[in-house]
Amino acid sequence: MEAKRDENRITTILATLNTDGVTPNLVYVDPTNHSLCVDNGTTGSDFGTKNAPRDGNRKTVMMAVSSSDGVTPVELYSDNLYNLLIQST
């Protein structure tokens, strides 16, 4: 899966597919209210990835800082329906 581009060649965001931990995956947004499509309370397995996966154009997936140590980069996961996985509870 490769990031989509606008007319100015700016790429969309990618997350990592939660089923394998290495495949770059799209993240959908509702075009009416511009909100992320999410799957709340769903998590992915830790596949131990050390570096952010890249698509065929070398665009990296999104990463954030670990809540457990405040230092370690962790990639964000999405599911096969392109929903960003979140844990709000």
C-alpha positions in Angstrom: 0.0 0.0 0.0 1.4 3.4 -0.9 0.5 6.8 0.5 -1.8 8.9 -1.7 -0.7 12.3 -2.9 -2.5 15.6 -3.5 -2.0 17.9 -6.5 1.1 19.4 -4.8 2.6 15.8 -4.3 2.1 16.0 -0.5 1.5 12.5 0.8 -1.2 11.2 3.1 -0.4 9.5 6.4 0.2 5.8 6.7 0.0 3.5 9.7 1.2 0.0 10.1 -1.1 -2.9 9.4 -2.0 -4.5 12.8 -1.9 -8.1 11.5 1.7 -8.2 10.5 3.5 -5.1 12.0 5.4 -4.3 8.8 2.9 -3.4 6.0 2.3 0.3 5.4 -1.5 0.9 5.5 -3.8 3.8 4.7 -5.7 5.7 7.3 -9.2 6.9 6.4 -10.8 10.2 7.3 -14.5 11.1 7.0 -14.6 13.7 4.2 -17.7 15.4 5.7 -16.4 16.3 9.1 -12.7 15.6 8.6 -12.5 13.2 11.5 -10.2 10.1 11.6 -11.9 6.8 11.2 -10.9 4.8 14.3 -11.5 1.4 15.9 -11.6 2.1 19.7 -10.4 -0.5 22.1 -8.6 -2.6 19.5 -4.9 -3.3 19.7 -2.3 -4.9 17.6 0.4 -7.4 18.6 3.9 -6.1 19.3 5.9 -7.4 16.3 9.1 -5.9 17.6 9.7 -3.5 14.7 12.8 -1.4 15.3 12.4 1.0 12.3 9.3 2.6 10.8 8.1 0.6 7.7 8.1 2.4 4.4 5.9 2.2 1.3 7.2 1.8 -2.2 7.9 5.5 -2.4 9.9 5.4 0.9 7.2 7.3 2.8 7.3 6.1 6.5 4.4 5.2 8.7 3.3 7.4 11.6 5.2 6.9 14.9 4.7 8.3 18.3 6.6 8.1 21.6 5.9 5.2 24.0 3.6 6.1 27.0 5.6 3.6 29.1 9.0 5.3 28.9 8.5 8.6 27.1 11.4 7.9 24.8 10.9 4.8 22.6 9.4 5.4 19.1 6.4 3.2 18.5 4.5 2.9 15.2 0.8 3.4 15.0 -1.4 0.6 13.8 -4.5 0.5 11.5 -6.7 -2.4 10.6 -7.7 -3.9 7.3 -10.6 -1.4 7.1 -8.1 1.5 7.3 -9.2 2.5 10.8 -6.5 3.9 13.1 -6.4 1.7 16.3 -6.9 3.7 19.5 -7.3 2.7 23.1 -9.4 5.4 24.9 -10.4 3.3 27.9 
